[in-house]
């Protein structure tokens, strides 16, 4: 039995190692090609930079100075941070209400939110972009509302499962001491939800930061996020593409979300398991 378990562990480790390599190879290719010239990127994309192909940080300097990239970075940070904050605040309060109020309408609301997770974005994207244009939501502030709507389903599902695992006696004790519903939520419930909130923050931040389709459909020409700005490097004049700048800007776009993920990764599995299993 021990030998069999050891064999399974070895096979599992090798399988995870292969999967890790498959995921890391594209990132390594982007990083090393960001230091190479356009000609060498197209002719030998899998070769390491050498004396002939190495261009230093010129791809980064030219990329950052093109297409108002710093403005796009600012809008991406604003949209991502604001959207995640709204999602966490609104969905945690909704989940607390759904978990504690036993009524038919809270059950309907919960299942409608869960159902929204299986609706493909492609089914509603054209109608939504038209409505956004008609209601003047085609700006960075309006897209925050849309992200809150699309992120509500999974967030409420995870939060609700975790809230149901919290003993209600804690809330009753706070109310006996004179705490209002607002104080109970923000001083008792929300601190307990912190691991789950970090999980939801990481998941939504990765999605919103890397999203290209929704901002392209909704935002007017005066606003651009990082994925939209990066895409401009693939549409050069007379068919010429700045692949060096494209690779460099991909690295710049990836770094912030990787750092954020590394700080919050330990909460992800714990938060998802707590929200999906308990209750």
C-alpha positions in Angstrom: 0.0 0.0 0.0 2.8 2.4 0.9 4.6 1.7 -2.4 1.4 2.2 -4.3 0.8 5.6 -2.6 4.4 6.6 -3.3 3.9 5.7 -7.0 0.8 7.8 -7.1 2.6 10.7 -5.5 5.4 10.5 -8.0 3.0 10.4 -10.9 1.0 13.3 -9.5 4.2 15.3 -9.0 5.3 14.7 -12.6 1.9 15.6 -13.9 1.9 18.9 -12.0 5.4 19.6 -13.2 4.5 19.0 -16.8 1.4 21.3 -16.4 3.6 24.0 -14.7 6.1 23.9 -17.6 3.2 24.2 -20.2 1.9 27.3 -18.4 5.4 28.9 -17.8 6.9 28.4 -21.3 4.6 31.1 -22.9 5.6 33.5 -20.2 9.3 32.8 -20.7 8.9 33.3 -24.4 7.3 36.6 -23.9 10.0 37.8 -21.5 13.0 36.8 -23.6 11.4 38.1 -26.9 10.8 41.4 -25.2 14.6 42.0 -25.4 15.0 41.1 -29.0 14.5 43.0 -32.3 11.5 42.5 -34.5 13.4 40.6 -37.2 14.7 38.1 -34.7 11.4 37.7 -33.0 9.7 36.6 -36.2 12.6 34.4 -37.5 13.7 32.7 -34.2 11.1 33.3 -31.5 12.3 30.3 -29.4 16.0 31.3 -29.4 17.6 33.1 -26.5 18.7 36.7 -27.0 22.3 36.9 -28.3 24.7 39.6 -29.3 22.9 40.1 -32.7 19.3 40.0 -31.4 19.6 41.7 -28.0 18.3 45.3 -28.0 18.3 46.0 -24.3 15.4 47.9 -22.9 14.7 49.8 -26.0 11.4 47.9 -26.6 10.2 48.9 -23.2 11.1 52.6 -23.6 9.6 52.8 -27.1 6.5 50.9 -25.9 5.8 53.0 -22.9 6.1 56.2 -25.0 3.6 55.0 -27.6 -0.2 55.3 -27.6 -0.3 57.0 -24.1 0.5 53.8 -22.4 0.8 55.4 -19.0 -2.7 56.8 -19.3 -4.0 53.3 -20.1 -2.2 52.0 -17.0 -3.9 54.6 -14.9 -7.4 53.8 -16.3 -6.7 50.0 -15.8 -5.7 50.6 -12.2 -8.8 52.8 -11.5 -11.3 50.4 -13.2 -9.8 47.3 -11.6 -9.5 48.7 -8.0 -12.9 50.4 -8.1 -14.7 47.4 -9.6 -13.2 45.0 -7.1 -14.1 47.3 -4.2 -17.7 47.6 -5.4 -18.0 43.8 -6.0 -16.7 42.9 -2.5 -18.8 45.5 -0.7 -22.1 44.9 -2.5 -21.9 41.1 -2.8 -20.8 40.6 0.8 -23.8 42.6 2.0 -26.1 40.8 -0.3 -24.7 37.4 0.7 -25.2 38.3 4.4 -28.8 39.3 3.8 -29.5 36.1 1.7 -28.0 33.8 4.3 -29.8 35.4 7.3 -33.2 36.2 5.9 -35.1 33.0 5.2 -37.7 34.1 2.7 -38.8 33.0 -0.8 -37.5 36.2 -2.4 -34.0 35.7 -1.0 -33.9 32.2 -2.4 -35.1 33.5 -5.8 -32.4 36.3 -5.7 -29.7 33.7 -4.8 -30.6 31.3 -7.6 -30.9 34.1 -10.2 -27.4 35.3 -9.2 -26.0 31.7 -9.4 -27.8 31.3 -12.8 -26.0 34.4 -14.1 -22.7 32.5 -13.8 -23.6 30.1 -16.6 -24.9 32.8 -19.1 -22.2 33.3 -21.7 -21.0 36.9 -22.1 -21.3 36.5 -25.9 -25.1 36.2 -25.5 -25.5 39.7 -24.0 -22.5 41.7 -25.2 -24.0 43.4 -28.2 -27.3 44.3 -26.4 -25.3 45.4 -23.4 -23.0 47.7 -25.4 -26.0 49.3 -27.0 -27.7 49.9 -23.7 -24.5 51.3 -22.3 -24.3 53.7 -25.1 -27.9 54.8 -24.7 -27.6 55.2 -20.9 -24.2 57.0 -21.1 -22.4 54.2 -19.3 -19.8 54.0 -22.0 -17.1 55.4 -19.7 -14.8 54.1 -16.9 -17.4 54.9 -14.3 -20.2 53.1 -16.2 -18.1 50.0 -16.9 -17.5 49.6 -13.1 -21.3 49.0 -12.8 -21.1 46.4 -15.5 -18.2 44.6 -13.9 -20.1 44.6 -10.6 -23.0 42.9 -12.4 -20.9 40.2 -14.1 -18.9 39.5 -11.0 -21.9 39.3 -8.6 -22.9 35.7 -9.3 -19.7 33.9 -8.3 -19.0 36.4 -5.5 -22.4 36.0 -3.9 -22.2 32.2 -4.2 -18.8 32.1 -2.4 -19.8 34.7 0.3 -23.1 33.1 1.0 -21.6 29.7 1.7 -19.1 31.2 4.1 -21.6 33.4 5.9 -23.8 30.3 6.6 -20.9 28.8 8.4 -20.7 31.8 10.8 -22.6 31.1 14.1 -25.5 33.5 14.3 -25.0 33.8 18.1 -22.1 36.1 17.4 -24.4 38.6 15.6 -27.1 38.2 18.3 -24.6 39.0 21.0 -23.5 42.2 19.2 -27.2 43.2 18.8 -27.9 42.7 22.5 -25.0 45.1 23.2 -26.8 47.7 21.1 -25.0 47.4 17.8 -27.1 48.3 14.7 -27.2 46.1 11.6 -24.6 48.3 10.0 -22.2 47.9 12.9 -22.8 44.1 13.1 -21.9 43.8 9.4 -18.8 46.0 9.3 -17.4 45.3 12.8 -18.4 41.6 13.2 -19.2 39.9 9.9 -16.9 41.6 7.4 -13.7 41.1 9.4 -14.5 37.4 9.5 -15.1 37.4 5.8 -11.6 38.8 5.1 -10.0 35.5 3.7 -13.0 35.0 1.4 -12.9 38.7 0.4 -9.3 38.4 -0.6 -10.0 35.3 -2.6 -12.8 37.1 -4.5 -10.6 40.2 -4.9 -7.8 38.2 -6.5 -10.1 36.3 -8.8 -12.0 39.4 -10.0 -8.8 41.5 -10.2 -7.2 39.0 -12.6 -10.3 38.9 -14.8 -10.9 42.6 -14.9 -7.2 43.6 -15.4 -6.8 41.2 -18.3 -10.2 41.8 -19.9 -10.1 43.1 -23.4 -13.6 42.4 -24.9 -15.8 44.4 -22.5 -13.8 47.6 -22.5 -13.5 47.4 -26.3 -17.2 47.1 -26.7 -18.2 49.7 -24.1 -15.6 52.4 -23.7 -15.6 55.3 -26.1 -12.5 56.2 -28.1 -11.2 58.6 -25.4 -10.5 55.8 -22.9 -8.2 52.8 -23.2 -7.2 50.1 -20.8 -3.9 48.2 -20.9 -5.2 45.3 -23.1 -6.6 47.8 -25.6 -3.3 49.8 -25.7 -1.3 46.6 -26.1 -3.4 45.6 -29.0 -2.3 48.7 -30.9 1.1 47.3 -31.3 -0.3 44.5 -33.5 -1.8 47.0 -36.0 1.1 48.9 -37.5 1.1 50.9 -40.7 1.5 49.1 -44.1 1.3 45.7 -42.3 4.3 46.4 -40.1 3.9 45.2 -36.5 6.0 46.3 -33.6 6.5 42.8 -32.1 9.2 44.0 -29.7 7.1 46.7 -28.2 4.2 44.3 -28.1 6.1 41.7 -26.1 7.5 44.4 -23.8 4.1 45.8 -23.0 2.8 42.3 -22.4 5.4 41.9 -19.7 4.5 45.3 -18.2 0.8 44.3 -18.2 1.5 40.9 -16.6 3.8 42.0 -13.7 1.2 43.9 -11.5 -1.4 41.1 -11.5 1.3 38.5 -10.8 2.5 40.4 -7.8 -1.1 40.8 -6.6 -1.7 37.1 -7.1 1.4 36.1 -5.2 0.4 38.2 -2.2 -3.2 36.7 -2.1 -2.6 33.1 -3.4 -2.7 31.5 0.0 -6.3 32.7 0.5 -7.7 31.4 -2.8 -8.1 27.7 -2.2 -9.2 28.3 1.5 -11.8 30.9 0.5 -13.2 28.9 -2.4 -13.4 25.7 -0.4 -15.1 27.6 2.5 -17.6 29.2 0.2 -18.4 26.1 -1.8 -18.5 23.4 0.9 -19.7 25.0 4.2 -23.3 25.9 4.9 
